[in-house]
Amino acid sequence: MATTTVDQPVVRTHRTAPHAGRKGDIKIILYVFAAVLSLVVFVVPLVWALFRSLQPNDVITAPANSATFFDLTWENFRGIAAEGHILRAVGNSLIVAIGTAVLTTLLATTAGYGFGRFKFRGSGVAFALIIVTLMVPFQAILTPLFLQLNAMRLTDSLLGLVLFYATVNLPFGVFVMRTAFAAVPDALEEAARIDGAGTTRTLTAVLRPLIVPGMATTALYAFLAAWTEFLGALTFLTKQDLYTLPVSLVNLQLGAYGQVNYGFLSAGAVIAMIPCVILFVALQRYYVAGLAAGAVKG
């Protein structure tokens, strides 16, 4: 009687090497350590500035003492509120920074669209000249810019300051937006043209969701640059009613010998940080929303 044998399948078990698991744990530990270190580096100075803004001037200028470090008060902010020119300077800075962000973003988007989607004679040379201006500090051309704005009667004017800041920040914005448009597939624009969409319609309805991150980056950069800039505002503005916040903070001095009130300066620095933090958090969420919208609509 013949017997048949059936080959049983061989089951192989894969075991993870112990050293591979340890290597993964070490990577996780390094990532967590880097995250905590970054948190300490960026958050601790902000917390320190906040504490200093709530301390009296004599505590700030005195040697460090644990007994008085937590003597917190709102007197510095009340003093800032009592200084009418500081609140007016905050409003001027908001007008200038928002105007600069809007104007720079609009001009950079249209210019980036032209450089990124159209091919014309001399486009490479023109774009190279724009990039070259990034290497020229605006302090080197401050005098001719002042003479030009003065001839146009735009000195002592917030509009003139907006035009100055937009001019300085425009090269970076054009570079960012050209890169954003160059990353968009040509098939989307071709499909829009087949459907009968014109250039403006294609830019605003088809390409806009995909370039939102670039626009947000340009707006954020221009806003922060205009909000924190000091030398240009000091040069083009001579009326105290038009001073921006960085210039007004310099005038926070007391006493016959120009003694600086560091409590007021700390409170003013915290006030200056608030719009920057709010805008950054808002645009950070907008980055994700713009990318998701572009992926769905594209």
C-alpha positions as MATLAB code, in Angstrom:
seq = 'MATTTVDQPVVRTHRTAPHAGRKGDIKIILYVFAAVLSLVVFVVPLVWALFRSLQPNDVITAPANSATFFDLTWENFRGIAAEGHILRAVGNSLIVAIGTAVLTTLLATTAGYGFGRFKFRGSGVAFALIIVTLMVPFQAILTPLFLQLNAMRLTDSLLGLVLFYATVNLPFGVFVMRTAFAAVPDALEEAARIDGAGTTRTLTAVLRPLIVPGMATTALYAFLAAWTEFLGALTFLTKQDLYTLPVSLVNLQLGAYGQVNYGFLSAGAVIAMIPCVILFVALQRYYVAGLAAGAVKG';
ca = [
       0.000    0.000    0.000;
       1.527    3.196   -1.130;
       1.580    6.163    1.166;
       1.767    9.763    0.066;
       3.531   12.406    1.995;
       2.381   15.995    1.960;
       5.009   18.640    2.356;
       4.100   20.878    5.233;
       4.700   24.558    4.628;
       7.615   25.941    6.490;
       6.628   28.831    8.717;
       9.418   31.274    9.266;
       9.243   33.755   12.036;
      10.952   37.096   11.615;
      12.365   38.423   14.784;
      13.356   41.999   15.166;
      16.931   42.344   16.174;
      17.319   43.818   19.631;
      19.785   46.427   18.426;
      17.247   47.727   15.850;
      14.714   48.439   18.594;
      17.329   50.177   20.691;
      18.354   52.293   17.702;
      14.735   53.396   17.203;
      14.433   54.309   20.884;
      17.620   56.360   20.690;
      16.253   58.290   17.676;
      13.022   59.037   19.515;
      14.965   60.247   22.545;
      17.104   62.504   20.347;
      14.026   63.936   18.620;
      12.328   64.644   21.940;
      15.517   66.203   23.317;
      15.835   68.460   20.242;
      12.178   69.488   20.556;
      12.537   70.316   24.255;
      15.772   72.224   23.602;
      14.110   74.256   20.833;
      11.175   74.964   23.139;
      13.516   76.223   25.844;
      15.527   78.374   23.445;
      12.478   80.098   21.961;
       9.998   80.169   24.850;
      12.230   81.108   27.781;
      13.182   84.554   26.346;
       9.494   85.304   25.750;
       8.548   84.310   29.279;
      11.468   86.321   30.652;
      10.375   89.417   28.713;
       6.817   88.975   29.990;
       8.028   88.765   33.590;
      10.221   91.828   33.148;
       7.314   93.818   31.724;
       5.349   93.125   34.929;
       8.152   94.245   37.253;
       8.764   97.813   38.459;
      11.686   99.712   36.997;
      13.660   99.643   40.243;
      13.386   95.837   40.392;
      14.572   95.506   36.785;
      17.606   97.740   37.297;
      18.528   96.250   40.692;
      20.651   93.079   41.041;
      18.716   89.855   40.698;
      16.906   88.979   43.913;
      14.545   86.046   44.350;
      12.614   87.949   47.031;
      11.497   90.690   44.607;
      11.489   88.799   41.307;
       7.812   87.847   41.614;
       6.625   91.305   42.694;
       4.494   91.698   39.596;
       2.399   94.743   38.770;
       0.528   96.311   35.847;
       2.037   99.754   36.444;
       4.260   99.595   33.370;
       1.305   98.962   31.084;
      -0.713  101.678   32.833;
       2.186  104.033   32.261;
       2.326  103.020   28.603;
      -1.409  103.698   28.306;
      -0.914  107.091   29.925;
       1.674  107.904   27.269;
      -0.671  108.867   24.462;
       2.004  108.809   21.784;
       2.685  105.105   22.410;
      -0.892  104.055   21.676;
      -0.901  106.330   18.648;
       2.377  104.772   17.534;
       0.839  101.288   17.781;
      -1.940  102.403   15.437;
       0.583  103.934   13.014;
       2.641  100.743   13.027;
      -0.443   98.647   12.315;
      -1.417  100.871    9.394;
       2.078  100.780    7.939;
       2.665   97.044    8.506;
      -0.723   95.944    7.148;
      -0.445   98.285    4.176;
       3.056   96.998    3.428;
       1.962   93.358    3.680;
      -1.029   93.864    1.371;
       0.823   95.936   -1.228;
       3.888   93.670   -1.255;
       1.774   90.522   -1.561;
      -0.295   91.899   -4.463;
       2.728   93.150   -6.406;
       4.798   90.042   -5.680;
       1.948   87.725   -6.715;
       1.406   89.429  -10.062;
       5.138   89.694  -10.739;
       5.724   86.098   -9.681;
       2.921   84.991  -11.998;
       4.557   86.793  -14.888;
       8.014   85.372  -14.220;
       6.816   81.891  -13.332;
       4.210   81.219  -16.031;
       5.175   83.361  -19.030;
       8.286   83.165  -21.176;
       9.411   86.438  -22.713;
      12.666   87.877  -23.945;
      14.878   89.084  -21.116;
      12.832   87.454  -18.354;
      15.888   85.694  -16.943;
      17.928   88.900  -16.897;
      15.091   90.877  -15.299;
      14.579   88.259  -12.604;
      18.331   88.112  -11.955;
      18.416   91.871  -11.465;
      15.596   91.593   -8.936;
      17.476   88.881   -7.029;
      20.666   90.970   -7.063;
      18.873   93.726   -5.146;
      18.493   91.287   -2.228;
      22.223   91.653   -1.639;
      22.040   95.458   -1.424;
      21.168   96.719    2.088;
      18.583   99.465    2.048;
      20.851  101.580    4.254;
      23.127  101.992    1.219;
      20.347  103.622   -0.811;
      18.644  105.435    2.040;
      19.801  108.886    0.921;
      18.574  108.656   -2.707;
      15.314  107.117   -1.466;
      14.847  110.048    0.906;
      15.516  112.552   -1.894;
      13.054  110.748   -4.162;
      10.293  110.600   -1.549;
      10.956  114.215   -0.605;
      10.606  115.265   -4.251;
       7.299  113.363   -4.377;
       6.226  115.036   -1.101;
       5.880  111.662    0.606;
       8.125  112.318    3.584;
       6.273  112.689    6.891;
       3.627  110.420    5.380;
       2.574  106.911    6.310;
       1.874  106.250    2.630;
       5.455  107.119    1.768;
       6.680  104.750    4.484;
       4.472  101.969    3.103;
       5.907  102.517   -0.392;
       9.430  102.441    1.022;
       8.885   99.189    2.928;
       7.107   97.571   -0.028;
      10.036   98.476   -2.292;
      12.534   96.941    0.119;
      10.543   93.721    0.657;
       9.370   93.234   -2.929;
      12.454   91.349   -4.252;
      12.081   88.604   -1.655;
       8.354   88.413   -2.318;
       8.872   88.086   -6.082;
      11.389   85.301   -5.501;
       8.967   83.395   -3.247;
       5.981   83.807   -5.550;
       7.899   82.858   -8.698;
       8.948   79.650   -6.967;
       5.342   79.028   -5.891;
       3.996   79.462   -9.432;
       6.787   77.358  -10.944;
       5.762   74.442   -8.695;
       2.183   74.418  -10.071;
       1.642   71.864  -12.885;
       1.056   73.362  -16.322;
      -1.853   70.977  -16.882;
      -4.059   72.917  -14.458;
      -3.628   76.173  -16.331;
      -4.114   74.465  -19.693;
      -7.335   72.851  -18.465;
      -8.597   76.232  -17.266;
      -7.896   77.777  -20.668;
      -9.744   74.945  -22.400;
     -12.735   75.667  -20.157;
     -12.643   79.286  -21.289;
     -11.031   80.921  -18.242;
      -8.953   84.000  -18.899;
      -5.684   84.962  -17.276;
      -7.267   86.789  -14.354;
      -9.838   84.046  -13.792;
      -7.143   81.378  -13.903;
      -5.000   83.243  -11.393;
      -7.778   83.990   -8.905;
      -9.838   80.788   -9.117;
      -7.503   77.990  -10.221;
      -3.992   78.885   -9.109;
      -4.779   80.894   -5.986;
      -5.517   77.913   -3.683;
      -2.161   76.383   -4.633;
      -0.093   79.521   -4.039;
      -1.655   80.506   -0.707;
       1.416   79.309    1.267;
       3.671   81.544   -0.827;
       1.342   84.509   -0.414;
       1.149   83.942    3.340;
       4.944   83.734    3.565;
       5.335   86.969    1.624;
       2.734   88.763    3.734;
       4.241   87.520    6.991;
       7.765   88.547    6.004;
       6.652   92.000    4.858;
       4.523   92.583    7.967;
       7.301   91.641   10.388;
       9.868   93.693    8.488;
       7.670   96.798    8.518;
       6.526   96.291   12.116;
      10.034   96.067   13.561;
      11.925   98.466   11.255;
      13.456  101.518   12.962;
      15.958  103.367   10.767;
      13.674  104.023    7.814;
      10.855  105.293   10.026;
      13.302  107.536   11.894;
      14.610  108.941    8.602;
      11.362  109.563    6.743;
       9.227  110.713    9.683;
       9.844  113.858   11.729;
       6.394  114.450   13.223;
       5.740  112.733   16.531;
       2.118  112.078   15.587;
       3.339  109.824   12.743;
       6.003  107.897   14.654;
       5.806  104.118   14.542;
       6.202  101.965   17.645;
       9.974  101.294   17.394;
      10.673  105.027   17.139;
       8.295  105.931   19.963;
       9.842  103.351   22.277;
      13.156  105.166   21.994;
      11.501  108.292   23.416;
      10.501  106.527   26.633;
      13.011  108.358   28.795;
      12.653  110.018   32.171;
      14.751  112.442   34.145;
      16.933  115.376   33.232;
      19.808  113.142   32.179;
      17.772  110.897   29.910;
      17.459  107.959   32.283;
      15.760  105.069   30.517;
      12.663  103.554   32.088;
      13.304   99.873   31.434;
       9.910   98.916   32.813;
       8.185  100.938   30.105;
      10.539   99.552   27.483;
       9.821   95.976   28.561;
       6.079   96.607   28.444;
       6.445   98.222   25.029;
       8.449   95.250   23.771;
       5.695   92.874   24.900;
       3.088   95.022   23.151;
       5.233   94.897   20.010;
       5.387   91.095   20.190;
       1.634   90.530   20.408;
       0.702   91.221   16.730;
       3.691   89.203   15.521;
       2.701   86.147   17.554;
      -0.970   86.411   16.559;
      -0.145   86.797   12.866;
       2.324   83.930   12.888;
      -0.124   81.559   14.571;
      -2.926   82.589   12.210;
      -0.825   82.166    9.060;
       0.621   78.884   10.301;
      -2.902   77.461   10.313;
      -3.505   79.100    6.953;
      -0.550   77.251    5.427;
      -2.230   73.906    6.104;
      -5.643   75.135    4.946;
      -4.200   76.481    1.704;
      -2.325   73.295    0.911;
      -5.392   71.133    1.615;
      -7.628   73.386   -0.514;
      -5.153   73.270   -3.368;
      -4.942   69.476   -3.232;
      -8.726   69.086   -3.342;
      -9.503   71.685   -5.977;
      -6.547   70.754   -8.171;
];
